[in-house]
Amino acid sequence: MPETTRNDQRSAAKGALGAVFGAIALVSGLSATPVAAGALEIQPVAPDVWALVGPMDQRDAENLGNNATFGVVETTQGVVLIDPGGSWAGAAMIDATIDQITDAPVAYVIDSGGQDHRWIGNGYWQAQGAKVIASEAAVRDHKDRGSMQMTALAAFLGDALAGTEPSYADITFADSYTLELGGLSLEITHAGQAHTPGDSFIWLPARGTMFTGDIVYVDRVLGVGPQSNVRSWIAVFEAMAAHEPVHLVPGHGMVTTLEQARGDTYAYLVNLRHRIGALLEAGGDILQAPEIDQSAFAHLAQFDALAGRNAQATYEQMEWE
């Protein structure tokens, strides 16, 4: 798409979103109270660090594919954005939300994994000159599943998907990469497959803050699919947790603690493997998998929709171990 057309789309998208956000004033300083900005809530985390918290519902034309949590780090040399948004318009929504925080431009975007909202908005930011960073495994996943994701987004977003085209990272790495910008270091680690093959966590030691992408879900049940690996996910969580973050920005849900992350994500994954392992040892089949006991997690959002499917996906993985 020509640069002038993309810039016109960006201006139009930001203009429309700006009209929605125009009445929102971000309180100065840090506050524990999130500030609503369209489909996103601005939640201060630490000095110069914010989370943009999207809804826990399905993707739709209102949230523009941004049904996830994103991260913002402001430095003296520009903003680092953790995850670009789920569409061109979704990225513009994030851009307009960042405008409520700072006038600094986004210099880098880090794709934390392979879900659509973790990379589909890349092109929007690249059109403005931002560089995108992702693990090599994530980029392979983007190329493998991008067409399928775009088809699904077209059904969810309809006309709101206009202008969106898959675009891949400018900077890739195998296992780790350190981004130095404006006096801050962001340590990006791909420790293995979790929710998707290329998931990474981003550690900001100067602020005691960890951005986990889809390695951590809180307040809602995580999703296990064909692209996931529950055994490896547990190990990746442990590698992330070894940093002992004070502040944890999950892939879904509000800013949280490592303790809650252990309860809502780690314990859930361990329970899945324990229960499915017992079922396999007893000679049970995949049709019985949804019957395993997951009741300790029934309070989490999306439990009824995902628990049975997660059990069957885990059975399929463990059957061949």
C-alpha positions as protocol buffer text, in pm:
chain_id: "A"
residue {
  index: 1
  type: MET
  ca { x: 0 y: 0 z: 0 }
}
residue {
  index: 2
  type: PRO
  ca { x: 142 y: 346 z: -89 }
}
residue {
  index: 3
  type: GLU
  ca { x: 290 y: 544 z: 200 }
}
residue {
  index: 4
  type: THR
  ca { x: 58 y: 841 z: 143 }
}
residue {
  index: 5
  type: THR
  ca { x: -248 y: 617 z: 160 }
}
residue {
  index: 6
  type: ARG
  ca { x: -127 y: 457 z: 483 }
}
residue {
  index: 7
  type: ASN
  ca { x: -59 y: 795 z: 639 }
}
residue {
  index: 8
  type: ASP
  ca { x: -405 y: 918 z: 535 }
}
residue {
  index: 9
  type: GLN
  ca { x: -557 y: 609 z: 696 }
}
residue {
  index: 10
  type: ARG
  ca { x: -349 y: 666 z: 1009 }
}
residue {
  index: 11
  type: SER
  ca { x: -464 y: 1027 z: 1036 }
}
residue {
  index: 12
  type: ALA
  ca { x: -827 y: 933 z: 979 }
}
residue {
  index: 13
  type: ALA
  ca { x: -812 y: 650 z: 1228 }
}
residue {
  index: 14
  type: LYS
  ca { x: -642 y: 858 z: 1493 }
}
residue {
  index: 15
  type: GLY
  ca { x: -878 y: 1147 z: 1428 }
}
residue {
  index: 16
  type: ALA
  ca { x: -1186 y: 932 z: 1482 }
}
residue {
  index: 17
  type: LEU
  ca { x: -1036 y: 771 z: 1789 }
}
residue {
  index: 18
  type: GLY
  ca { x: -921 y: 1109 z: 1917 }
}
residue {
  index: 19
  type: ALA
  ca { x: -1278 y: 1234 z: 1913 }
}
residue {
  index: 20
  type: VAL
  ca { x: -1370 y: 943 z: 2139 }
}
residue {
  index: 21
  type: PHE
  ca { x: -1074 y: 998 z: 2368 }
}
residue {
  index: 22
  type: GLY
  ca { x: -1087 y: 1376 z: 2367 }
}
residue {
  index: 23
  type: ALA
  ca { x: -1284 y: 1393 z: 2688 }
}
residue {
  index: 24
  type: ILE
  ca { x: -1036 y: 1172 z: 2873 }
}
residue {
  index: 25
  type: ALA
  ca { x: -773 y: 1343 z: 3087 }
}
residue {
  index: 26
  type: LEU
  ca { x: -499 y: 1124 z: 3227 }
}
residue {
  index: 27
  type: VAL
  ca { x: -434 y: 1206 z: 3591 }
}
residue {
  index: 28
  type: SER
  ca { x: -80 y: 1328 z: 3652 }
}
residue {
  index: 29
  type: GLY
  ca { x: 159 y: 1098 z: 3834 }
}
residue {
  index: 30
  type: LEU
  ca { x: 95 y: 735 z: 3924 }
}
residue {
  index: 31
  type: SER
  ca { x: -242 y: 611 z: 4032 }
}
residue {
  index: 32
  type: ALA
  ca { x: -380 y: 267 z: 4105 }
}
residue {
  index: 33
  type: THR
  ca { x: -701 y: 359 z: 3925 }
}
residue {
  index: 34
  type: PRO
  ca { x: -716 y: 266 z: 3554 }
}
residue {
  index: 35
  type: VAL
  ca { x: -828 y: 537 z: 3312 }
}
residue {
  index: 36
  type: ALA
  ca { x: -1068 y: 433 z: 3035 }
}
residue {
  index: 37
  type: ALA
  ca { x: -958 y: 511 z: 2679 }
}
residue {
  index: 38
  type: GLY
  ca { x: -1204 y: 360 z: 2434 }
}
residue {
  index: 39
  type: ALA
  ca { x: -1173 y: -20 z: 2449 }
}
residue {
  index: 40
  type: LEU
  ca { x: -849 y: 15 z: 2647 }
}
residue {
  index: 41
  type: GLU
  ca { x: -782 y: 113 z: 3008 }
}
residue {
  index: 42
  type: ILE
  ca { x: -461 y: 295 z: 3097 }
}
residue {
  index: 43
  type: GLN
  ca { x: -314 y: 144 z: 3412 }
}
residue {
  index: 44
  type: PRO
  ca { x: 1 y: 301 z: 3559 }
}
residue {
  index: 45
  type: VAL
  ca { x: 254 y: 36 z: 3662 }
}
residue {
  index: 46
  type: ALA
  ca { x: 580 y: 206 z: 3764 }
}
residue {
  index: 47
  type: PRO
  ca { x: 760 y: 530 z: 3674 }
}
residue {
  index: 48
  type: ASP
  ca { x: 743 y: 568 z: 3294 }
}
residue {
  index: 49
  type: VAL
  ca { x: 559 y: 237 z: 3259 }
}
residue {
  index: 50
  type: TRP
  ca { x: 192 y: 173 z: 3180 }
}
residue {
  index: 51
  type: ALA
  ca { x: -34 y: -113 z: 3082 }
}
residue {
  index: 52
  type: LEU
  ca { x: -312 y: -73 z: 2826 }
}
residue {
  index: 53
  type: VAL
  ca { x: -575 y: -324 z: 2932 }
}
residue {
  index: 54
  type: GLY
  ca { x: -822 y: -446 z: 2672 }
}
residue {
  index: 55
  type: PRO
  ca { x: -1147 y: -636 z: 2727 }
}
residue {
  index: 56
  type: MET
  ca { x: -1158 y: -1009 z: 2795 }
}
residue {
  index: 57
  type: ASP
  ca { x: -1432 y: -1067 z: 2539 }
}
residue {
  index: 58
  type: GLN
  ca { x: -1389 y: -1197 z: 2184 }
}
residue {
  index: 59
  type: ARG
  ca { x: -1241 y: -979 z: 1910 }
}
residue {
  index: 60
  type: ASP
  ca { x: -1498 y: -749 z: 1751 }
}
residue {
  index: 61
  type: ALA
  ca { x: -1537 y: -425 z: 1557 }
}
residue {
  index: 62
  type: GLU
  ca { x: -1546 y: -228 z: 1881 }
}
residue {
  index: 63
  type: ASN
  ca { x: -1219 y: -352 z: 2029 }
}
residue {
  index: 64
  type: LEU
  ca { x: -1055 y: -382 z: 1683 }
}
residue {
  index: 65
  type: GLY
  ca { x: -875 y: -701 z: 1783 }
}
residue {
  index: 66
  type: ASN
  ca { x: -729 y: -544 z: 2098 }
}
residue {
  index: 67
  type: ASN
  ca { x: -882 y: -790 z: 2344 }
}
residue {
  index: 68
  type: ALA
  ca { x: -552 y: -820 z: 2529 }
}
residue {
  index: 69
  type: THR
  ca { x: -314 y: -627 z: 2753 }
}
residue {
  index: 70
  type: PHE
  ca { x: -31 y: -418 z: 2604 }
}
residue {
  index: 71
  type: GLY
  ca { x: 268 y: -241 z: 2759 }
}
residue {
  index: 72
  type: VAL
  ca { x: 411 y: 110 z: 2723 }
}
residue {
  index: 73
  type: VAL
  ca { x: 758 y: 218 z: 2839 }
}
residue {
  index: 74
  type: GLU
  ca { x: 860 y: 581 z: 2793 }
}
residue {
  index: 75
  type: THR
  ca { x: 1229 y: 664 z: 2761 }
}
residue {
  index: 76
  type: THR
  ca { x: 1418 y: 983 z: 2677 }
}
residue {
  index: 77
  type: GLN
  ca { x: 1459 y: 848 z: 2322 }
}
residue {
  index: 78
  type: GLY
  ca { x: 1103 y: 742 z: 2255 }
}
residue {
  index: 79
  type: VAL
  ca { x: 844 y: 486 z: 2356 }
}
residue {
  index: 80
  type: VAL
  ca { x: 878 y: 109 z: 2355 }
}
residue {
  index: 81
  type: LEU
  ca { x: 543 y: -59 z: 2291 }
}
residue {
  index: 82
  type: ILE
  ca { x: 487 y: -417 z: 2396 }
}
residue {
  index: 83
  type: ASP
  ca { x: 266 y: -564 z: 2121 }
}
residue {
  index: 84
  type: PRO
  ca { x: 126 y: -361 z: 1832 }
}
residue {
  index: 85
  type: GLY
  ca { x: -248 y: -437 z: 1830 }
}
residue {
  index: 86
  type: GLY
  ca { x: -474 y: -672 z: 1637 }
}
residue {
  index: 87
  type: SER
  ca { x: -533 y: -465 z: 1323 }
}
residue {
  index: 88
  type: TRP
  ca { x: -430 y: -139 z: 1153 }
}
residue {
  index: 89
  type: ALA
  ca { x: -720 y: 39 z: 1324 }
}
residue {
  index: 90
  type: GLY
  ca { x: -639 y: -143 z: 1650 }
}
residue {
  index: 91
  type: ALA
  ca { x: -284 y: -8 z: 1633 }
}
residue {
  index: 92
  type: ALA
  ca { x: -427 y: 340 z: 1573 }
}
residue {
  index: 93
  type: MET
  ca { x: -641 y: 291 z: 1884 }
}
residue {
  index: 94
  type: ILE
  ca { x: -327 y: 211 z: 2082 }
}
residue {
  index: 95
  type: ASP
  ca { x: -152 y: 513 z: 1931 }
}
residue {
  index: 96
  type: ALA
  ca { x: -436 y: 744 z: 2032 }
}
residue {
  index: 97
  type: THR
  ca { x: -430 y: 593 z: 2381 }
}
residue {
  index: 98
  type: ILE
  ca { x: -56 y: 650 z: 2412 }
}
residue {
  index: 99
  type: ASP
  ca { x: -123 y: 1014 z: 2320 }
}
residue {
  index: 100
  type: GLN
  ca { x: -308 y: 1039 z: 2651 }
}
residue {
  index: 101
  type: ILE
  ca { x: 18 y: 945 z: 2825 }
}
residue {
  index: 102
  type: THR
  ca { x: 296 y: 1112 z: 2628 }
}
residue {
  index: 103
  type: ASP
  ca { x: 376 y: 1303 z: 2311 }
}
residue {
  index: 104
  type: ALA
  ca { x: 689 y: 1091 z: 2256 }
}
residue {
  index: 105
  type: PRO
  ca { x: 687 y: 880 z: 1940 }
}
residue {
  index: 106
  type: VAL
  ca { x: 693 y: 500 z: 1945 }
}
residue {
  index: 107
  type: ALA
  ca { x: 1049 y: 402 z: 1853 }
}
residue {
  index: 108
  type: TYR
  ca { x: 1029 y: 25 z: 1899 }
}
residue {
  index: 109
  type: VAL
  ca { x: 757 y: -237 z: 1911 }
}
residue {
  index: 110
  type: ILE
  ca { x: 820 y: -577 z: 2065 }
}
residue {
  index: 111
  type: ASP
  ca { x: 605 y: -866 z: 1943 }
}
residue {
  index: 112
  type: SER
  ca { x: 570 y: -1094 z: 2244 }
}
residue {
  index: 113
  type: GLY
  ca { x: 423 y: -1389 z: 2056 }
}
residue {
  index: 114
  type: GLY
  ca { x: 210 y: -1528 z: 1778 }
}
residue {
  index: 115
  type: GLN
  ca { x: -148 y: -1432 z: 1860 }
}
residue {
  index: 116
  type: ASP
  ca { x: -291 y: -1177 z: 1616 }
}
residue {
  index: 117
  type: HIS
  ca { x: -290 y: -885 z: 1862 }
}
residue {
  index: 118
  type: ARG
  ca { x: 78 y: -959 z: 1926 }
}
residue {
  index: 119
  type: TRP
  ca { x: 185 y: -882 z: 1568 }
}
residue {
  index: 120
  type: ILE
  ca { x: -86 y: -808 z: 1308 }
}
residue {
  index: 121
  type: GLY
  ca { x: -64 y: -432 z: 1381 }
}
residue {
  index: 122
  type: ASN
  ca { x: 311 y: -422 z: 1299 }
}
residue {
  index: 123
  type: GLY
  ca { x: 263 y: -246 z: 964 }
}
residue {
  index: 124
  type: TYR
  ca { x: 97 y: 55 z: 1123 }
}
residue {
  index: 125
  type: TRP
  ca { x: 400 y: 123 z: 1342 }
}
residue {
  index: 126
  type: GLN
  ca { x: 655 y: 47 z: 1072 }
}
residue {
  index: 127
  type: ALA
  ca { x: 484 y: 306 z: 848 }
}
residue {
  index: 128
  type: GLN
  ca { x: 575 y: 563 z: 1115 }
}
residue {
  index: 129
  type: GLY
  ca { x: 937 y: 453 z: 1133 }
}
residue {
  index: 130
  type: ALA
  ca { x: 922 y: 228 z: 1440 }
}
residue {
  index: 131
  type: LYS
  ca { x: 1133 y: -87 z: 1441 }
}
residue {
  index: 132
  type: VAL
  ca { x: 969 y: -417 z: 1533 }
}
residue {
  index: 133
  type: ILE
  ca { x: 1149 y: -685 z: 1736 }
}
residue {
  index: 134
  type: ALA
  ca { x: 1040 y: -1050 z: 1762 }
}
residue {
  index: 135
  type: SER
  ca { x: 1187 y: -1394 z: 1819 }
}
residue {
  index: 136
  type: GLU
  ca { x: 1269 y: -1599 z: 1512 }
}
residue {
  index: 137
  type: ALA
  ca { x: 1021 y: -1861 z: 1630 }
}
residue {
  index: 138
  type: ALA
  ca { x: 749 y: -1597 z: 1651 }
}
residue {
  index: 139
  type: VAL
  ca { x: 815 y: -1479 z: 1294 }
}
residue {
  index: 140
  type: ARG
  ca { x: 794 y: -1837 z: 1167 }
}
residue {
  index: 141
  type: ASP
  ca { x: 461 y: -1868 z: 1347 }
}
residue {
  index: 142
  type: HIS
  ca { x: 340 y: -1537 z: 1200 }
}
residue {
  index: 143
  type: LYS
  ca { x: 416 y: -1665 z: 851 }
}
residue {
  index: 144
  type: ASP
  ca { x: 262 y: -2007 z: 918 }
}
residue {
  index: 145
  type: ARG
  ca { x: -65 y: -1886 z: 1070 }
}
residue {
  index: 146
  type: GLY
  ca { x: -102 y: -1532 z: 939 }
}
residue {
  index: 147
  type: SER
  ca { x: -344 y: -1617 z: 658 }
}
residue {
  index: 148
  type: MET
  ca { x: -567 y: -1812 z: 896 }
}
residue {
  index: 149
  type: GLN
  ca { x: -560 y: -1528 z: 1148 }
}
residue {
  index: 150
  type: MET
  ca { x: -651 y: -1269 z: 887 }
}
residue {
  index: 151
  type: THR
  ca { x: -947 y: -1482 z: 776 }
}
residue {
  index: 152
  type: ALA
  ca { x: -1071 y: -1506 z: 1134 }
}
residue {
  index: 153
  type: LEU
  ca { x: -1021 y: -1133 z: 1191 }
}
residue {
  index: 154
  type: ALA
  ca { x: -1222 y: -1054 z: 878 }
}
residue {
  index: 155
  type: ALA
  ca { x: -1516 y: -1242 z: 1030 }
}
residue {
  index: 156
  type: PHE
  ca { x: -1477 y: -1075 z: 1370 }
}
residue {
  index: 157
  type: LEU
  ca { x: -1398 y: -718 z: 1261 }
}
residue {
  index: 158
  type: GLY
  ca { x: -1565 y: -684 z: 922 }
}
residue {
  index: 159
  type: ASP
  ca { x: -1493 y: -345 z: 762 }
}
residue {
  index: 160
  type: ALA
  ca { x: -1283 y: -247 z: 1065 }
}
residue {
  index: 161
  type: LEU
  ca { x: -1005 y: -470 z: 929 }
}
residue {
  index: 162
  type: ALA
  ca { x: -955 y: -237 z: 630 }
}
residue {
  index: 163
  type: GLY
  ca { x: -594 y: -142 z: 564 }
}
residue {
  index: 164
  type: THR
  ca { x: -452 y: -431 z: 768 }
}
residue {
  index: 165
  type: GLU
  ca { x: -178 y: -636 z: 606 }
}
residue {
  index: 166
  type: PRO
  ca { x: 62 y: -882 z: 770 }
}
residue {
  index: 167
  type: SER
  ca { x: 408 y: -736 z: 825 }
}
residue {
  index: 168
  type: TYR
  ca { x: 704 y: -902 z: 992 }
}
residue {
  index: 169
  type: ALA
  ca { x: 969 y: -796 z: 1242 }
}
residue {
  index: 170
  type: ASP
  ca { x: 1271 y: -585 z: 1144 }
}
residue {
  index: 171
  type: ILE
  ca { x: 1493 y: -730 z: 1418 }
}
residue {
  index: 172
  type: THR
  ca { x: 1486 y: -1097 z: 1512 }
}
residue {
  index: 173
  type: PHE
  ca { x: 1670 y: -1310 z: 1764 }
}
residue {
  index: 174
  type: ALA
  ca { x: 1695 y: -1678 z: 1856 }
}
residue {
  index: 175
  type: ASP
  ca { x: 1685 y: -1686 z: 2236 }
}
residue {
  index: 176
  type: SER
  ca { x: 1745 y: -1339 z: 2378 }
}
residue {
  index: 177
  type: TYR
  ca { x: 1786 y: -975 z: 2283 }
}
residue {
  index: 178
  type: THR
  ca { x: 1856 y: -666 z: 2493 }
}
residue {
  index: 179
  type: LEU
  ca { x: 1712 y: -335 z: 2378 }
}
residue {
  index: 180
  type: GLU
  ca { x: 1898 y: -34 z: 2519 }
}
residue {
  index: 181
  type: LEU
  ca { x: 1705 y: 289 z: 2479 }
}
residue {
  index: 182
  type: GLY
  ca { x: 1709 y: 617 z: 2667 }
}
residue {
  index: 183
  type: GLY
  ca { x: 1896 y: 480 z: 2966 }
}
residue {
  index: 184
  type: LEU
  ca { x: 1670 y: 176 z: 3008 }
}
residue {
  index: 185
  type: SER
  ca { x: 1741 y: -187 z: 2926 }
}
residue {
  index: 186
  type: LEU
  ca { x: 1465 y: -424 z: 2817 }
}
residue {
  index: 187
  type: GLU
  ca { x: 1574 y: -787 z: 2824 }
}
residue {
  index: 188
  type: ILE
  ca { x: 1368 y: -998 z: 2582 }
}
residue {
  index: 189
  type: THR
  ca { x: 1377 y: -1375 z: 2630 }
}
residue {
  index: 190
  type: HIS
  ca { x: 1231 y: -1655 z: 2422 }
}
residue {
  index: 191
  type: ALA
  ca { x: 1261 y: -1950 z: 2661 }
}
residue {
  index: 192
  type: GLY
  ca { x: 1048 y: -2189 z: 2458 }
}
residue {
  index: 193
  type: GLN
  ca { x: 699 y: -2258 z: 2332 }
}
residue {
  index: 194
  type: ALA
  ca { x: 411 y: -2153 z: 2558 }
}
residue {
  index: 195
  type: HIS
  ca { x: 73 y: -2032 z: 2431 }
}
residue {
  index: 196
  type: THR
  ca { x: 239 y: -1995 z: 2089 }
}
residue {
  index: 197
  type: PRO
  ca { x: 571 y: -2122 z: 1952 }
}
residue {
  index: 198
  type: GLY
  ca { x: 751 y: -1787 z: 1969 }
}
residue {
  index: 199
  type: ASP
  ca { x: 635 y: -1641 z: 2300 }
}
residue {
  index: 200
  type: SER
  ca { x: 880 y: -1409 z: 2478 }
}
residue {
  index: 201
  type: PHE
  ca { x: 882 y: -1227 z: 2810 }
}
residue {
  index: 202
  type: ILE
  ca { x: 1027 y: -879 z: 2848 }
}
residue {
  index: 203
  type: TRP
  ca { x: 1208 y: -785 z: 3170 }
}
residue {
  index: 204
  type: LEU
  ca { x: 1261 y: -422 z: 3267 }
}
residue {
  index: 205
  type: PRO
  ca { x: 1488 y: -459 z: 3571 }
}
residue {
  index: 206
  type: ALA
  ca { x: 1517 y: -87 z: 3645 }
}
residue {
  index: 207
  type: ARG
  ca { x: 1143 y: -81 z: 3714 }
}
residue {
  index: 208
  type: GLY
  ca { x: 1102 y: -433 z: 3854 }
}
residue {
  index: 209
  type: THR
  ca { x: 850 y: -491 z: 3577 }
}
residue {
  index: 210
  type: MET
  ca { x: 785 y: -799 z: 3365 }
}
residue {
  index: 211
  type: PHE
  ca { x: 576 y: -803 z: 3047 }
}
residue {
  index: 212
  type: THR
  ca { x: 469 y: -1160 z: 2981 }
}
residue {
  index: 213
  type: GLY
  ca { x: 253 y: -1157 z: 2671 }
}
residue {
  index: 214
  type: ASP
  ca { x: 45 y: -1473 z: 2657 }
}
residue {
  index: 215
  type: ILE
  ca { x: 270 y: -1661 z: 2898 }
}
residue {
  index: 216
  type: VAL
  ca { x: 43 y: -1524 z: 3174 }
}
residue {
  index: 217
  type: TYR
  ca { x: -335 y: -1480 z: 3187 }
}
residue {
  index: 218
  type: VAL
  ca { x: -505 y: -1347 z: 3500 }
}
residue {
  index: 219
  type: ASP
  ca { x: -873 y: -1319 z: 3586 }
}
residue {
  index: 220
  type: ARG
  ca { x: -962 y: -1536 z: 3284 }
}
residue {
  index: 221
  type: VAL
  ca { x: -883 y: -1889 z: 3175 }
}
residue {
  index: 222
  type: LEU
  ca { x: -591 y: -1920 z: 2937 }
}
residue {
  index: 223
  type: GLY
  ca { x: -634 y: -2091 z: 2601 }
}
residue {
  index: 224
  type: VAL
  ca { x: -458 y: -2411 z: 2496 }
}
residue {
  index: 225
  type: GLY
  ca { x: -463 y: -2476 z: 2122 }
}
residue {
  index: 226
  type: PRO
  ca { x: -274 y: -2670 z: 1855 }
}
residue {
  index: 227
  type: GLN
  ca { x: -9 y: -2395 z: 1859 }
}
residue {
  index: 228
  type: SER
  ca { x: 49 y: -2437 z: 2235 }
}
residue {
  index: 229
  type: ASN
  ca { x: 266 y: -2670 z: 2442 }
}
residue {
  index: 230
  type: VAL
  ca { x: 154 y: -2709 z: 2803 }
}
residue {
  index: 231
  type: ARG
  ca { x: 468 y: -2887 z: 2928 }
}
residue {
  index: 232
  type: SER
  ca { x: 699 y: -2626 z: 2778 }
}
residue {
  index: 233
  type: TRP
  ca { x: 464 y: -2345 z: 2891 }
}
residue {
  index: 234
  type: ILE
  ca { x: 518 y: -2450 z: 3253 }
}
residue {
  index: 235
  type: ALA
  ca { x: 896 y: -2433 z: 3206 }
}
residue {
  index: 236
  type: VAL
  ca { x: 873 y: -2094 z: 3034 }
}
residue {
  index: 237
  type: PHE
  ca { x: 664 y: -1961 z: 3323 }
}
residue {
  index: 238
  type: GLU
  ca { x: 930 y: -2080 z: 3566 }
}
residue {
  index: 239
  type: ALA
  ca { x: 1203 y: -1906 z: 3367 }
}
residue {
  index: 240
  type: MET
  ca { x: 1001 y: -1583 z: 3375 }
}
residue {
  index: 241
  type: ALA
  ca { x: 922 y: -1615 z: 3745 }
}
residue {
  index: 242
  type: ALA
  ca { x: 1290 y: -1661 z: 3833 }
}
residue {
  index: 243
  type: HIS
  ca { x: 1331 y: -1284 z: 3781 }
}
residue {
  index: 244
  type: GLU
  ca { x: 1092 y: -1226 z: 4075 }
}
residue {
  index: 245
  type: PRO
  ca { x: 917 y: -922 z: 3924 }
}
residue {
  index: 246
  type: VAL
  ca { x: 753 y: -670 z: 4153 }
}
residue {
  index: 247
  type: HIS
  ca { x: 507 y: -568 z: 3880 }
}
residue {
  index: 248
  type: LEU
  ca { x: 373 y: -812 z: 3624 }
}
residue {
  index: 249
  type: VAL
  ca { x: 192 y: -700 z: 3308 }
}
residue {
  index: 250
  type: PRO
  ca { x: 10 y: -1010 z: 3178 }
}
residue {
  index: 251
  type: GLY
  ca { x: -107 y: -1086 z: 2828 }
}
residue {
  index: 252
  type: HIS
  ca { x: -467 y: -1071 z: 2944 }
}
residue {
  index: 253
  type: GLY
  ca { x: -601 y: -898 z: 3253 }
}
residue {
  index: 254
  type: MET
  ca { x: -496 y: -618 z: 3484 }
}
residue {
  index: 255
  type: VAL
  ca { x: -145 y: -555 z: 3612 }
}
residue {
  index: 256
  type: THR
  ca { x: -84 y: -814 z: 3877 }
}
residue {
  index: 257
  type: THR
  ca { x: 159 y: -991 z: 4108 }
}
residue {
  index: 258
  type: LEU
  ca { x: 365 y: -1301 z: 4054 }
}
residue {
  index: 259
  type: GLU
  ca { x: 152 y: -1468 z: 4320 }
}
residue {
  index: 260
  type: GLN
  ca { x: -171 y: -1417 z: 4125 }
}
residue {
  index: 261
  type: ALA
  ca { x: 0 y: -1522 z: 3804 }
}
residue {
  index: 262
  type: ARG
  ca { x: 102 y: -1847 z: 3971 }
}
residue {
  index: 263
  type: GLY
  ca { x: -256 y: -1906 z: 4081 }
}
residue {
  index: 264
  type: ASP
  ca { x: -435 y: -1819 z: 3756 }
}
residue {
  index: 265
  type: THR
  ca { x: -183 y: -1951 z: 3501 }
}
residue {
  index: 266
  type: TYR
  ca { x: 87 y: -2177 z: 3646 }
}
residue {
  index: 267
  type: ALA
  ca { x: -142 y: -2373 z: 3878 }
}
residue {
  index: 268
  type: TYR
  ca { x: -395 y: -2411 z: 3598 }
}
residue {
  index: 269
  type: LEU
  ca { x: -135 y: -2557 z: 3361 }
}
residue {
  index: 270
  type: VAL
  ca { x: 1 y: -2792 z: 3627 }
}
residue {
  index: 271
  type: ASN
  ca { x: -351 y: -2909 z: 3709 }
}
residue {
  index: 272
  type: LEU
  ca { x: -420 y: -2979 z: 3341 }
}
residue {
  index: 273
  type: ARG
  ca { x: -115 y: -3200 z: 3305 }
}
residue {
  index: 274
  type: HIS
  ca { x: -178 y: -3376 z: 3636 }
}
residue {
  index: 275
  type: ARG
  ca { x: -543 y: -3456 z: 3559 }
}
residue {
  index: 276
  type: ILE
  ca { x: -487 y: -3552 z: 3196 }
}
residue {
  index: 277
  type: GLY
  ca { x: -189 y: -3767 z: 3298 }
}
residue {
  index: 278
  type: ALA
  ca { x: -410 y: -3954 z: 3542 }
}
residue {
  index: 279
  type: LEU
  ca { x: -676 y: -3999 z: 3274 }
}
residue {
  index: 280
  type: LEU
  ca { x: -421 y: -4143 z: 3029 }
}
residue {
  index: 281
  type: GLU
  ca { x: -285 y: -4381 z: 3291 }
}
residue {
  index: 282
  type: ALA
  ca { x: -638 y: -4503 z: 3358 }
}
residue {
  index: 283
  type: GLY
  ca { x: -689 y: -4572 z: 2988 }
}
residue {
  index: 284
  type: GLY
  ca { x: -934 y: -4287 z: 2937 }
}
residue {
  index: 285
  type: ASP
  ca { x: -995 y: -4139 z: 2595 }
}
residue {
  index: 286
  type: ILE
  ca { x: -1011 y: -3784 z: 2462 }
}
residue {
  index: 287
  type: LEU
  ca { x: -1389 y: -3770 z: 2491 }
}
residue {
  index: 288
  type: GLN
  ca { x: -1349 y: -3799 z: 2869 }
}
residue {
  index: 289
  type: ALA
  ca { x: -1093 y: -3518 z: 2887 }
}
residue {
  index: 290
  type: PRO
  ca { x: -1349 y: -3238 z: 2940 }
}
residue {
  index: 291
  type: GLU
  ca { x: -1469 y: -3423 z: 3252 }
}
residue {
  index: 292
  type: ILE
  ca { x: -1143 y: -3380 z: 3443 }
}
residue {
  index: 293
  type: ASP
  ca { x: -1166 y: -3170 z: 3759 }
}
residue {
  index: 294
  type: GLN
  ca { x: -1092 y: -2804 z: 3685 }
}
residue {
  index: 295
  type: SER
  ca { x: -1340 y: -2671 z: 3940 }
}
residue {
  index: 296
  type: ALA
  ca { x: -1073 y: -2478 z: 4133 }
}
residue {
  index: 297
  type: PHE
  ca { x: -1057 y: -2239 z: 3836 }
}
residue {
  index: 298
  type: ALA
  ca { x: -1428 y: -2205 z: 3766 }
}
residue {
  index: 299
  type: HIS
  ca { x: -1425 y: -1847 z: 3895 }
}
residue {
  index: 300
  type: LEU
  ca { x: -1211 y: -1731 z: 3603 }
}
residue {
  index: 301
  type: ALA
  ca { x: -1374 y: -1558 z: 3305 }
}
residue {
  index: 302
  type: GLN
  ca { x: -1425 y: -1774 z: 2994 }
}
residue {
  index: 303
  type: PHE
  ca { x: -1407 y: -2092 z: 3203 }
}
residue {
  index: 304
  type: ASP
  ca { x: -1718 y: -2252 z: 3054 }
}
residue {
  index: 305
  type: ALA
  ca { x: -1608 y: -2170 z: 2700 }
}
residue {
  index: 306
  type: LEU
  ca { x: -1247 y: -2288 z: 2727 }
}
residue {
  index: 307
  type: ALA
  ca { x: -1197 y: -2547 z: 3001 }
}
residue {
  index: 308
  type: GLY
  ca { x: -1320 y: -2848 z: 2805 }
}
residue {
  index: 309
  type: ARG
  ca { x: -1134 y: -2749 z: 2490 }
}
residue {
  index: 310
  type: ASN
  ca { x: -815 y: -2693 z: 2691 }
}
residue {
  index: 311
  type: ALA
  ca { x: -844 y: -3042 z: 2840 }
}
residue {
  index: 312
  type: GLN
  ca { x: -884 y: -3204 z: 2498 }
}
residue {
  index: 313
  type: ALA
  ca { x: -591 y: -3009 z: 2350 }
}
residue {
  index: 314
  type: THR
  ca { x: -374 y: -3113 z: 2644 }
}
residue {
  index: 315
  type: TYR
  ca { x: -479 y: -3476 z: 2602 }
}
residue {
  index: 316
  type: GLU
  ca { x: -372 y: -3463 z: 2236 }
}
residue {
  index: 317
  type: GLN
  ca { x: -31 y: -3328 z: 2337 }
}
residue {
  index: 318
  type: MET
  ca { x: 31 y: -3573 z: 2622 }
}
residue {
  index: 319
  type: GLU
  ca { x: -92 y: -3876 z: 2427 }
}
residue {
  index: 320
  type: TRP
  ca { x: 223 y: -3864 z: 2217 }
}
residue {
  index: 321
  type: GLU
  ca { x: 481 y: -3775 z: 2484 }
}
